[in-house]
Structure formats: structure tokens, C-alpha cells
Amino acid sequence: MEFDDSPVVALNRAVAVANVRGPEAGLQTLRAIRDREKLDSYYLFYAVIGEFEMRLNNHAAAAEQFRKAFELAETKSERTFLLKRLQRCVDDKTASRAGGATSS
């Protein structure tokens, strides 16, 4: 049995790895994708990175990735979803700052 080793399949594998081993392992798997440049215009590549960064509480990095994904997304539903994820990053970042300010 032969497996497809396309970048999109590798992206799906990174999602599976993150679900089992955590978002940092998913990011490491993404970094190791061969022919990763073929994903440069694929909005889901950036959405996945954004999701992993958000799970790691790297809100600014996640927001940047969701912005890239938003710019590349073509359908209204994709763009709406990504805008919600971007807003969540902004809201979470704001909440983290407010929580940090009150806990000192």
C-alpha cells in the first residue's frame, strides 16, 4: 500500500499529531513538511498554524496566522469562520492582559 505524501496530506497528519501529542508537536510536524512552499497559498495551512498557536496561548502569533488565512480564503463561510477565530485571539489576548493586571 502506497501513501500520498503530498503537502496537504502532511498538513492533515500534523493535525492528527497535534491532537495526540499536543500543539507544539503539531507545529514541529508542520516545519518538517517537504515541499511546504506549495502550501503558501493554501489558507488552511495558516489556519492550522493559527489554531496550534492559539492552543499554546500565543495569541499574537495565532492572530497573525488567522489574518493570513483570511486573506487567502475565497468563500464567505471560510472568511466568516476565520474572522471569528481572529476575534477570539484578540479577545483572549485582552482577557489575559486584564487578568494579569488584576492578579499582581
ROLUM-26593 format. One record per residue (C-alpha): residue number from 0; z, y, x. Coordinates in nm, 2 decimals, decimal comma. Each point is the difference from the previous one (the first is absolute). Layout:
REM residues N
R   k     pz     py     px
R NUM      Z      Y      X
...
REM end
This chain:
REM residues 104
R   k     pz     py     px
R   0   0,00   0,00   0,00
R   1  -0,10   0,34   0,14
R   2   0,18   0,32  -0,08
R   3  -0,15   0,34  -0,04
R   4   0,13   0,22   0,28
R   5  -0,13   0,33  -0,15
R   6   0,21   0,31   0,03
R   7   0,06   0,00  -0,37
R   8   0,14  -0,35   0,01
R   9   0,21   0,10   0,30
R  10   0,13   0,29  -0,21
R  11   0,10  -0,24  -0,27
R  12   0,17  -0,22   0,26
R  13   0,20   0,30   0,12
R  14   0,13   0,06  -0,35
R  15   0,11  -0,37  -0,02
R  16   0,17   0,03   0,33
R  17   0,18   0,31  -0,11
R  18   0,12  -0,17  -0,32
R  19   0,14  -0,29   0,21
R  20   0,12   0,17   0,32
R  21   0,03   0,37  -0,10
R  22  -0,20   0,32   0,03
R  23   0,03   0,03   0,38
R  24  -0,15  -0,34   0,04
R  25  -0,28   0,11  -0,24
R  26  -0,07   0,31   0,21
R  27  -0,01  -0,21   0,31
R  28  -0,25  -0,24  -0,17
R  29  -0,21   0,30  -0,10
R  30  -0,01   0,13   0,36
R  31  -0,13  -0,34   0,11
R  32  -0,30  -0,01  -0,24
R  33  -0,33  -0,05   0,19
R  34  -0,27   0,24  -0,10
R  35   0,26   0,22  -0,16
R  36  -0,24   0,30   0,02
R  37  -0,19  -0,17  -0,28
R  38   0,29   0,09  -0,23
R  39  -0,01   0,37   0,09
R  40  -0,18   0,08  -0,32
R  41   0,19  -0,25  -0,22
R  42   0,27   0,18  -0,21
R  43   0,21  -0,31  -0,04
R  44   0,05  -0,02   0,38
R  45   0,19   0,33  -0,01
R  46   0,17  -0,08  -0,32
R  47   0,14  -0,32   0,15
R  48   0,12   0,19   0,31
R  49   0,16   0,26  -0,23
R  50   0,18  -0,27  -0,20
R  51   0,14  -0,15   0,32
R  52   0,11   0,34   0,13
R  53   0,16   0,08  -0,33
R  54   0,20  -0,33   0,01
R  55   0,12   0,10   0,35
R  56   0,11   0,34  -0,14
R  57  -0,25   0,18   0,21
R  58  -0,09   0,23  -0,28
R  59  -0,21   0,25   0,20
R  60  -0,21  -0,27   0,16
R  61  -0,04  -0,17  -0,34
R  62  -0,11   0,32  -0,17
R  63  -0,26   0,06   0,27
R  64  -0,14  -0,35  -0,05
R  65  -0,01   0,04  -0,38
R  66  -0,18   0,34   0,04
R  67  -0,27  -0,18   0,21
R  68  -0,03  -0,27  -0,26
R  69  -0,02   0,26  -0,28
R  70  -0,29   0,18   0,18
R  71  -0,19  -0,33   0,03
R  72   0,07  -0,14  -0,35
R  73  -0,29   0,03  -0,23
R  74   0,13  -0,08  -0,35
R  75   0,23   0,21  -0,21
R  76   0,24  -0,30  -0,05
R  77   0,03  -0,05   0,38
R  78   0,05   0,37   0,06
R  79   0,27   0,02  -0,27
R  80   0,19  -0,30   0,15
R  81  -0,02   0,15   0,35
R  82   0,11   0,34  -0,12
R  83   0,31  -0,17  -0,16
R  84   0,08  -0,18   0,33
R  85  -0,04   0,33   0,19
R  86   0,23   0,18  -0,25
R  87   0,26  -0,27   0,04
R  88  -0,01   0,05   0,38
R  89   0,06   0,37  -0,05
R  90   0,28  -0,06  -0,25
R  91   0,17  -0,27   0,21
R  92  -0,02   0,23   0,31
R  93   0,15   0,29  -0,20
R  94   0,27  -0,23  -0,14
R  95   0,08  -0,13   0,35
R  96   0,04   0,35   0,14
R  97   0,22   0,11  -0,29
R  98   0,21  -0,31   0,03
R  99   0,04   0,05   0,37
R 100   0,10   0,36  -0,04
R 101   0,27  -0,09  -0,25
R 102   0,15  -0,29   0,19
R 103   0,09   0,19   0,31
REM end
